[in-house]
Amino acid sequence: MTALPQGSAPGSTAADTAEAEVAPDITEVAADAETAGAETAVERAASDTPAGPGTPDADADADADTDEPTDAAPDATPDEDGGSTAEAPADTTAEPAAPEVSEAAAELAAQRELRARIEQRKAEKEAPIEAGAKLSGPAADLLAAVRAVESGEKSGAAFFAGPPPAPRKPAPTPVATAPVRPRAPEPARTPTTSAEALASVRDVLTRGGAPEALAAQVTGALGEQAADVLGADPWQLLAVPGVRPEQADGFARALLGAECRPDDERRGAALVGWILEQAALLGHTALAADEVRKSLAARSVPDPDAAVQQAIAEGVVLVFQDGVPQGAEEPEAPEGGEEGAPPAEPVEVLLGLDRYALAEESLADGLARLLNSPVRDDGSVWPEVGELVRAVAGSGLVAHTGGEAARTESAAVVTAAAAAGLRAAGAAHTADGQCRLAELTGPLAAFTVAGLLSGAGPGRDADGALALDVLVVQDAPQLDVETAAMLVESLPDGCRLVLSGDPGVLGSAGAGRVFADVLAARVCPVVASRLPDPGPVGELVSGVGIGELNQVEAPGREVVIVPVRDAGEAVHRSVQLLADSIPRAIGIPAEQTQVITVGHGGSAGTRALNAALKQRLNPGPGRFGGFDPADRVAYAPAPGRTVTGTVVGADAEGLRLDCAGASVLVPKERVESALRHGWALTAHQATGMRWPAVVVVLPGDAAQGLNRAWVYTAFSRAERHLSVVHGVDQALPRAVAEVLPAPRTTRLAPLLKGLLMTAE
């Protein structure tokens, strides 16, 4: 991202002027005038309109006469004279001539008559309504139904019984036959931004000292009114990905001048949202309120608690409480003088963004819906082929744990369901996982999760749900909460869902820990695989999973340790292994060998390794945006998803890739941000994929980034051969034995317990 002006927190030397205070509230004054005007309008409409269907009844009129201040609609505003005048109805009845009165007396008489009518209508509204009076339409029908049930004339079931259930459709043919033609995915609609909006945003950015190149990102984050939003609240610039608080402070200082203060309510609220967005990048769907306050204090916010309260009041964040609610009564001491139960633990207050809160609640509701479906009564007859198949036959939600070998068990569920006449499919996280799944289930029943959601799946039924009776999701630990919520919402009632995966691998790139939360909630059957991963590599990985880094016998050089002294030697040895040693000694070509390292930066990160590997394996000038034909690349079509392939060529539309036989176009505007050379990947990028040979690079400066899950994931990417370029000395066994991944704060597990335990 283009650099923004740097700066510390806004200065606090500015005088506390009146502009910094909240303006006086005039809501009550305006509301009183609007209520009077609205009442006059209702009275006039009631006097001129006969009662009948579609006409506001007495209850609707009463709602218009509330004493609380309300924001009346624009149409219900008083007249210029205060809404206190009204024409008296014309009297056409012949009466004896009355003595003449002055215009003033006539006006006073008309006003008294109007006030009397208003008081009479108010008294009628406050008086009890006779049962059944002034009811029409559905209200009258409902009252008649209630009276019929009370008198015994009809039974209550007569009014609430629905139509008879439709007969179950005959079971379709097994999945091995021709697949249902999937619905063509609709092209994504790119939001258009007017030239005027962009020009206005550029002007504001220029006045604030920010680069004009951010205009498109700002309008994408804040909408067409971005210029007005930034002018009113400069710290809204934090909504743009990549903008740091110190940059937003500098921008605000340039726009506001002396009014820019560290205790500005706008700054505090924006920082709360930014802190939670950064937490989501680390996998959290919520944060403890105390953690948010600590982060605010570190950002020079004088009163963190007030900033949190302001963010809550403005709807920037939502508040959740997990545990015993405040004010709950403590349990009474049992009889006999024994001490009662220990006092309840204090309630932990969590703060979260609405997008993740809604996703977790939707996912919890969807999983509860599937688990409560009466799948045992669907008439299907499942073959007896294992513990997992039996569990799936009797439950709408099943969790399955195990290593790479356990994939055969979850794939067997798909084939068993097809044999039972059910519509079944499996989904993996990556295209590589899809290919491995297709080898077990057949190509017609294997998809990626992204493919299912985009329309490249078994099709949809009349209600828009996936036309499936059984769905098996492999690589379940890679499901973030938003993807999982969309997937579960796409499943019809009565569909069985199997979440299968290895709990030891790294978690999802997005927010949430769906698979771990489902396991922790203990609300569905959990089947643990007993199939060990084969060979010396499988034995080594199994030990890492329980915190032990053991020596394994490798008579065929399946596991090789290559010690190095520094990062430069680590890069040299990695290139030598990939280009020469492994193809010559093991018989696995360089195209089937993958290098995995801790991060992108550093002297032995992916950038340095890819530069050295390109120079050795495919040297060239990088004429297509830094890439040449036959370059090995890693493309990220969406956050958390990596597709590997090779460069085929380039044209006016972008860069053309060959990804496992599929043609992929990388738009030219995304080449720089979404495409990297792919001879070397991080362990997070490699999750969900496997190669015949893997070279794991651990230079000395990588020790701080190691933990058990990282080592487990990196080592388990190898199928036949694993080389470890080892330069971290004792940091490797210490990371395996002692260092666990940082925990993620989520709400899915307590939500599932609350829904399903209460139902039980």
N, C-alpha and C positions, 0 to 999 in steps of 0.2 A: 504494500500500500504506500502511496506517496506520503512523504513525511509531513506531519502537521507541526505547527509551531509548538515548541516545548515550553513548559512552564511549571512552576510549583503550584501549590494550592493558591487560590485567590487570596490577595492580601487582606488583612483584617484591620487595616488602619483607617479605612473609610469611616466617616461619621455615621452614626445610626440615625438616618434620616427617616422622615415619615413615609417615603416611598417604599421602604422595606417592610412596612407594616401592612396588615391586611386591611383592605378598604372596609368602611362601615357596611353592615349588612342592611340592605333596604328591601329584603324579600318580604318581610311582614307588611310593610306599607303598600307595596305593589299588590300583594296577594289580597289585602282587604279591598282595594279598589276593584280588582278583577273579580272577586267573589260577589261583590254587589252587582257588578255588571252582568255576570253570568246568571245570577238569580233573576234579575229583571228579564233577561232573554228567555230563561226557562218559563217564567210566568207568562210571558206573552205567547210563547209557543203553545203552552198548555191551554190557554184560553181560546186560541184560534184553531186548534187541531183536535178533531174527535178521536176518542180512544179506539184502538183497534190493533190488529196485527201490524207490527213494525213501528208502533208508536211507543215512546218511553212511558213506562207505567209508573205507579207511585213510588216503587223502589228506586227506579232510576232517577226520579225527581229528588228523592231524599238524598241520593248520593251527591247531588249538585249543591247541597246546602250544608256541607261539612264546616265545622268551626275551625279546622286546622288550616294553616296557610298552604295553598297549593299553587302550582304554576298553571294558571288557566291557559286555555288554548288561545291563539291570536284572535280567533273569531269571537271569543267571549269577552271582549274589552268593553269598558263603559263608554258611553257617549261623551261628547266634548263637555257637556254640562254636568258630568258626574253620573249619568244614567238614572237620574231621579225623576225624570219627567215621563209621563205616559198619557196617551189620549184616553179619555173616558169613553166607554162604549156608548154609542148613540142609542137614545131611548125613543122608540117609535110609538109607545102607548099614549093614547090621547088622555090627557089629564087637565084639570082646571088650570087656568093660567096662574102662574106664580108671580109674585112681585119681582120686579127687576132687581138684579144684584150687580154690584160692580165687577169688573174683570178680576180684580184682586181677590174678591170674595169667592168668585167662581173657581179661580185657580186653587185657592185654599180648600174649597169643598172637593175638588177633583183629587187633590193630593190626599185628603183624609180618606176618601173612598178607596183610593189605590192602596193606602196603607192598611185599611181594613181588609181588603181582599188578600193582601199578602199575609197578614196575620192569620186569616181564616185558612189559607192554604197550608201555612206552617203547622197550624193546629191539626189539620187533617193528616199531615204526614207523620206527626209525632204520635197520633192516636193509634191504638192497635187496629190492625186490618182484619176484617171479618174473613174467616176461613173461606178461601175460594174466591173472594171478591177481587175484581179488577185483574183477573188472570185470563190469558188467552193463548192460543197457539200451543207450543210444546209444554208450557207450564201448566195449562189447564188439563192437557192430556195426562201429564204426570200425576196431578192431583186426583184425577178420576181413577187412575190405576191404583194409587195408594188406597183410596176409599173402597175400591172393589176388593182388594186383598184384605183390608180390615173387616169388611162385612162378611167375608167367607164366600163371596160370589165367585172369585177366581183364586187360584193358588199363586204364590209368589213365583214359582218356577215358570209359570206361563209367560211372564214378562221378561225373564232373564235367560231362559234357555236359548242357546244359539242354534244355528242350523246343524244338522247331523254331520259328523266328521266325514270328510271325503275319504273314499276307500284308498288304501295305500297303492301307489302305482306299482306295477310289476317291476321286479328288479331288472335293471338294465344288464346288458351283456358285459362280460369282464372287460377290464381296461385294455387287455391285449388286442381287442378289435379296433376298428377305425375310431379315432377319437372324435369327440364332439367339436365342431368347428368353433374356435374361440371367437368372441366378439372382438372386432378390430378396435384397438385402443384409440381413443380420441386424441388428436394432437393437443399438446399443452398450449394453453393460451398465454402468450407473453403479454403482460400488462404494458400498455402504451402510455408514454408520458408526453404531454404536450410540450412544444418548443417554448411556450411562454413560461411553463412551470420550471423547466430546466434553466431558462435565462434568469428567472427570479432567484433560484437557488444559487446559481453561480454568483449573482450579485451579493447575496448574503455571505457566501463563503469568502468572497474577495474582501468584503468589509471586515470579516473576522480573521483574515490572515491565513485561511485554509486554502488548499489547492482547488482550482475549479474542476479538476478531474474527478473529484468526489461527487459531483452533481448527480450523476446517474445513480450511484449507490444511495445517496441521501434520499432522492425521490422514491427509489425502490423500497426503502425502509420506512419513510414517513408519509408517502403518498403525494398527491398533487398539491396539497397545501403545505409542502415541506418548508417553503420559504417563510410563511407565516408562523409555522411551528417553531422553527429555529429562531426567528426574531423574538418570539415570546419566551422561549426557553432554550438558550444556546446549548445547554447540557444534553438536549435530545440528540446531539451529534453522537453520543455514546451508543445509539441504536444502530449505527453503521458498524458492521463487523470490522475488527482490526483497530478501531479508534481507542486510544488509551485515555484514562481520566486526566492525566496531566496535559494531554493535547486538547481535550474538551475544556479544561480550565483556561488554557491560553486563548482558545477561541472565544469563550465567554468574556474574558477580560478585555479582549479587543472590541467586543460589541457593547458591553455594559459599562466599561470604564470603572469609575469609583463605586458604582453600585454592585460590582462583583465582589461577593463576600463568601468566606468559607461556610458560613452558617445559612446560606441561602436555601430555602426549602426546596427549590427546584433542583439544586445540586444534590442535596441529600436523597431525594426521591429517585433521581436518575442513577445515582451511584448504587442504590439498593438493587434496581433492576439489572444494572451491569454486573454486579457481584453474582447474582443468581444466574445470569447468562454464562459467566465464566465457570461457575460451578457445574452447569449443565455440560460444558465441554469436557469436564472430568468425570461425567457419568451421574452426577447427582440430579435428582428431580426436585429436591427441596433441601433447605439448609436450616439448621437450628438457629433460632433468632439470636442467640448469644454469639454464634460464629459471624453472623452478618454484622452485629454491632462491633465486634473486634475488627473486622475488615474496614468498616466505616471509620473507626478511630484511627486506623493506620493510614487512611486517606485524608486526614486532617479535618474530619467532620467534628465540630465542637460538641454537639449533643447527638450521639448516635441513636439514642432511644427516640428522640423527637423525629429524627430522619426516618426511622422505621415506621413510626406512627403516621407520618405524612405520606409515606409510600403506600401504606395500607388504606388510608383515607382516599387517596387518588386512584386506587384500584391497580396500582403498579404490581402489587404482589397480593397473594392470598395467604390467609393464616389457617394453620391446622394444629390440632392438639391430639397427640396420640398418648393413650394411657388413661388414667382415672381422671374424669373431669374435675375442675376446680369446684370446691363447694360440696363435693360428695360427702355423705356421712361416713364416718369411720365405723368399721364393724364393731359390734358390741362384744364385750368380754364374755366368754362363756361362763356358765354357772359353776360354782365350786371354787371360786377364787383364782382360777388359773388366768394367766395373762392372755389377752386377746392376740389376734394376729398383728404382725408388725404394721405400722402405719403405711398407707399407700405412698408409693414413690411420687415425687412431684411430676406434674405433667410437663412433657417436653413440647415446647411451642416451635413449630416449623413454619418457615416461610417458603413459598413456591410461586413460580410463574404459572399463569392460568393454562398455558398450552400443555404443560406437563401434568398439571393437576387434572385437567379434563381427560387427558390420554390415560392416566392411571385409573381414574374412576370408570371410564368407559371400558378399559380392559378388564378390570375386576368384575364389572357387571356382565361382560360377555363371557368370561370364563365361568362365572357362576351359572349363567344360562346354559352353557354346554354341559356343565357337570350335573345340573338338575334335570337334564333331558332324559326321558324314559327310554334309553336306547335298548334296554333289554327286551322291550316289547315290539321291536321292529320286525320280528319274524325271520331274521337272518340266522343261518346256521354256519358257524365258523369252524374251520378245521382245527384240530387239536395239534398245534405245531410249536407250542412253547408258552412260557409263563407270560411273556409280553402280549401275545395274541389273545390269551384268555383274559387278561386284564382289560384290553381294549374292547373285547366283545361285551364286557359288562359295565363300562363306564364311558361317559362322554368326554372325560379329560384324564390323560395318563401322562406321567413324567417318566422318562427312561434315561438312565445314566450309564456311561461307559466310554471306552476309548475308541480308537479307529476301528478295531475289530467288531465293536458293537453295532456298527452301521448295518451289518448284515441282518441283525435282529430287527431293527426298525424297518428295513426294507422288506423283510418278510411279512410285516403287517400289511403292507400295500398289496402284495400278491395274495395273502390269505383273504383280505377283504374282497378282492376281485373274484376269488374263487367262491366266496359267499354270495356273489351277485350284487355287490355294492359298488358304488362309484368311488374309487380310491385313487389317491395321488400322493406323491412325495415332493418335498421342496427342500432345497439346500440354500446355503448363503451365497455361494459363488458358482460360476459356470463350471469350474473344475469339480466342485462337489456335485453338481447336477450330472456331469458325465459319469462320475463314479457311481452315483445312485442309479443312473440309467442302465449300467451294466448289470445291476441286480434286479431291477423292476421292469426293464424294457423302456425304450425311449418315449413311449406314449404316456407314461405315468410319472415322469421326472421333470421337475421344473425348478426355477429359482424362486425365492420369495418375492423378489422384485418383479419377476415375470408374471407371477400369479396376480399381483396387485395391478399390473399395467395391462392385463388382458390376454397375455400369452399363456393361457391355462386351459382348463377343461370347459370353459364357457360359463355362462350365468343363467340362472333360472328366471322365471317371470318376475320375481321380486328383486332381482339384481344381485342375489347371493350366488356364491360359487356353486356350481352343480356338482357337489361332492357329498358323499356320506362318510368318508374317512379321509383325513389329511394328516400326514406324518411330516413333521418339520425337523429336519436334521440341522446340526449347527445351531441349536436353540440358544446357547449362550450369546450368540451374536445378534439376537433380537433386541433392539432398543424399544422403549415403551411406546413410541408413536407408531412404529412399523407394526409391532405386535397388536396394538389397538385396531389399526386398519385391517389387519389380517383376520382377527377374531370377529370383527363386525361384518366381514364378508362371508362368514360361514353361516349356513342356514340352521334353523332349529333342528336338533336331532343329529347333527353332524358330530362325529367323534374326532377329537384332536389329540395327537400324540406329540409332545415336546421332547425331543431326543437330543442329547449332546453330552459333551465331556465337561464336567464342572471345573476341571483343572486348568482350562485354557483361559486366555485373556478375555475380558468382558467386551461388551459391545462398544463400538465407537461412539454411538449416540447415548443419550441419557437413559438411565434405568438399568436394572439387573433382573430382567423378567424371569429367566430360567431359575436363577438363585432364589428369587422371591417365591416362586411357585413351590420349590422344594422346601423352603423354610416355613411356608404357611401350613404344610401338611394337611391339605384339604382334598387331595386326590391320591389315587394309587401311584406309588413310586416303585418302579422295577429297576433294580441294579443289575447290570450285565456282569456275568462271570467269565466272559471271554477275554483272555489276556492278549495283548498285542504281541505279534510273533517276532522272533529273532532277537539278536542282541540289541538292536535299536529299541524294540518294544520293551525289553527287560530294563534298559537304562531309563526309559521314559516312565515306566511304572514306578521305579524307585524314586524318581524326582517327584512324582505325584504325592508320595507320602513323606517327603522331606529328606530323602536319602540319596546321595550321589555316590553310587556304587561302581566299582570296577566290574566290567562284564567281559566275558570271554568272547572274542571276535576272531575266530579262525580265518574267516574270509575277509578280514579288514573291513567289517561292517561299521566299526566305530574307530576313528583315528583321532588322537589328540596331537596338535601341532603347537608346541610352546613358542612364544615370541617375546621379544624384549620390549618393543615399543610399537607405536601405531604405524610407523613407516614400514617396519618389517611385517606387521599384520596385513597391510595392503598388498605387499609383495607376495607373501605366502598365499593369500586368497586368490590372486590372479594366477599364480602357478598351479594351485590345486584345480581351479575351474578349467583352465585352458590346457593343462598338460597331465598332471598326476592322476586325477580321477579318470579321464578317458583312457589313459594308457594302462593304469594298474587295475582299475575296477571295471572298465568296459562301458562306462556310462558317458555318453557324449556331453559336451558343454551345454547344448541346447536343453538337456534334461537335468541340469544341475542349477540350483538356486543358492545365491549368497544371502544370508540374513544377518543384520547387524542391529545395534541398539537404537540408533537414531539417524536423522538425516544429516545433521551437522557433525562437526568434529573432524579430526584428522583421519579417522577410519569410519566415518559415517557413509550413508548411501551416496552422497555427492562425490566424495573422494574415491570410493570404490568403483562407482559407475564410470567416472572419468578414466580411471586406470584400466578397467575392463574394456571400455570402448576402444581405447588406444591399442589394446592388444587384439581384440576380437573383430572389431569393425571400424577401423580408423576412417575418418572423413571430416569434411569441413563443417558439417551440421548445417547444410544449406536450407533445410526446411524447419526454420525456427529452432535451430540447434540440433536437429535430428537428421539422420541419413537413412536411406532405404536399408533394410535388414537390421536396423537398430532394435534391440530388445527394450520394450517400454512397459510402464505401468500406468494405466489410465484410471482415473477416479471419476466415473460418471455421476456419482453422488457421494456425499460424506459417508465414510465408513465402508464403502464398496471399492474394491480394486480389481481391475481386469488386466491381465497380462497379455502381451501380444508382440508383434513385430511390425515395423513400419513398412508399408508397401509403396506409398507415394504420397503426393500432395497435389492439390488443385485449388481452384478459387474458393471452394467451400471449406477446405481445411485439410487435415492430415488423415490419410487412409491407413487403417490398421488391419492386420489379420490376427484375430483373437480366437485361437483354437478352431480355425476354419470358418469363423463368422466374420463378415466384413463390418468394420466399425468406423464411423466418421467422427473425428474430433473437430468441432468447429474451430475455425482459426482464432476466434477471440478467446477460446478456452485452452489453447495449446500451452500457453505459458503457465496457467494456474492449475490445470488438471492433468498434465502429462509430465512424467519423469522417465528417465532411463530406468530399465527394470532388471538389469543383471543382479543388482543388490536391492533388497527390500528390507523394511523393518518387520518385526514380528507381528505387529498389528496389521500391516498390509498383507502379510502372508497367511493370516488366520483364515481357515476354511479351504486352503489349498494344500496340495502335497506334491512332492517331486521325487523321482527315483534317488537323487542324491542332493544333499544340502550341506553347505559350508556355513557354520555359525561363527561369526567374528566377534571376539570379546577382547578389545584393546584395553589397556590399563585405565583410560579415562572413562570406560563404560561401567565401572564397578558400582557407581551410585545409581545407575538405572536398572540394576538387576533385581529381580525378585523371583519367587518360585514359579508363579504363573508365566512370567516371561520366558524363563528357561524351559519350562514344560512345553509351552507353545512352540518355541523355536526348535527344540530337539524333535518334537513329534511331527514336524513337517517332512521328515525324511522317511522314505519307504524302505530303501535297501542300504543306503550308505550315509553316514554322518561324519563329517570332519569338523572338529572344534579347534579354531585358531585361538589359543588360550594365552591371554596376557594379563589376567586379573588375579592370578595367584590364589590365595585363600578366600577371596571375595566370592568366588563361584560356589563352593560348598556352603559358605555361610549364608548366601542368598537363598539357596535351596532349602536349608534347614531352618532358617529363622525369619527371613523377610517375606512377608505376605503382601499381596496387593492392598493398596489403600482402600478401606471400605467405602461404599457408596451409600448415601442417604436417600432412601426411597420410601414410598408409602404403600406399595402394592401388597406386601405381605399382610399388614394389619387390615387393609381394606378387604382382602379375601377372607381373612378370619372373621371379620365383622359380618360379612354377608353370609358366609356358609355355616359358621358356628351358630349364628343366631337362628338360621333356618332349621338346624338340627334340634 
